[in-house]
Amino acid sequence: MTIYQSLWATSQRNTPYGDCAGDEVCELFEFALTSTALATGDIIELAVLPATHAPSDAILISDDLDTNGAPTIAFDVGIMSGDVGDAVSARTCGNELFSASTLGQAGGVARTTLATAFTIAGTDGHRSIGVKITTAAATQAAAGAKIRLMLKYRPV
C-alpha cells in the first residue's frame, strides 16, 4: 500500500477554517495522478478536515481515471486514521463520504448521499480525508488526470 498526498496533506496549500459558529467553508481539494499506476489498497490523502469542524456537504469531481474499454476502478472516500501528512505509518481510510464509487470509470460529478457523511463529529485534531482504491484501474489514465473533492464544512 502506498500513500499519495495532495498539496494540502503536505502543507504546501493551506486549508481554510471557519472562525465562528455558523460559518461554512467550501474548499476544492485536488490530486493529479502521477505516472505510477494506483494499486488496490493505495490511498490518496486528498483533503484536510480542520479540528473542531464537521462536513456539511461533499461533492466528488473526477476525470476519467480508467481509459480501458471495460473500466474497473472503484474507490472509497472517508476519514483516514493517523496524523495529517504522515506518509510513512500504516494508515486506514474509511468510506463515510463515498462507498464503492465508480465515478472514476468515466469521470463526472457526484454529491454524497450517505448519512454517515453528515454525522462526522468535530474533534480536537485535524483529520485527513482520503481516497482508498478498492479496485485498481484496468488502464490508468495518463499522468495529470485529476480527482477533486469539494468539501463544505463548518465549526461545531
Phi, psi and omega in degrees: 000132178245143174253119174262152185228139175281173178296334178286322180293331180262011178063023174276342173234143180272141176265119179288158177219155178282145183254358175202164182303139179095338176293139172236132181250143175234122180231138176259110178264146179212157177220130177262131179300147174264183179283349177278127182291137176287135180252160175303131181097343177294151180233135172258115175281097193267314189228164175239125173262112185297155176305147179061021177240154177225146180294145173241347175190155178213128178235124180262130180235120185229138167286172173290108184265351182225102187272005179293153177296335176236077186295149183232349188301137176213151181205160173254154176229124181188188182288134178265153172279167175082186184271144176304132177089355181279106180259005185258316183288156174291127182228157178244167180221127180277191180225036183293329183267315178217138181235127178054041181290136176250018183304325182289351181290330179225350184087160179148197183228139177216136175261141181298143176235006182276131178299328181298335179294332185259004180243013177286120183276155174290152177227173181282349181236156175295148178229150177269148170247126185242166174242112180259125179285116179264335173218124182292158178292143174294317175218103183294141177298163180297155176307141180105339175298142189241151167239135185230150175230115173269107185251126172256134181211161184217155176291145179235000000 
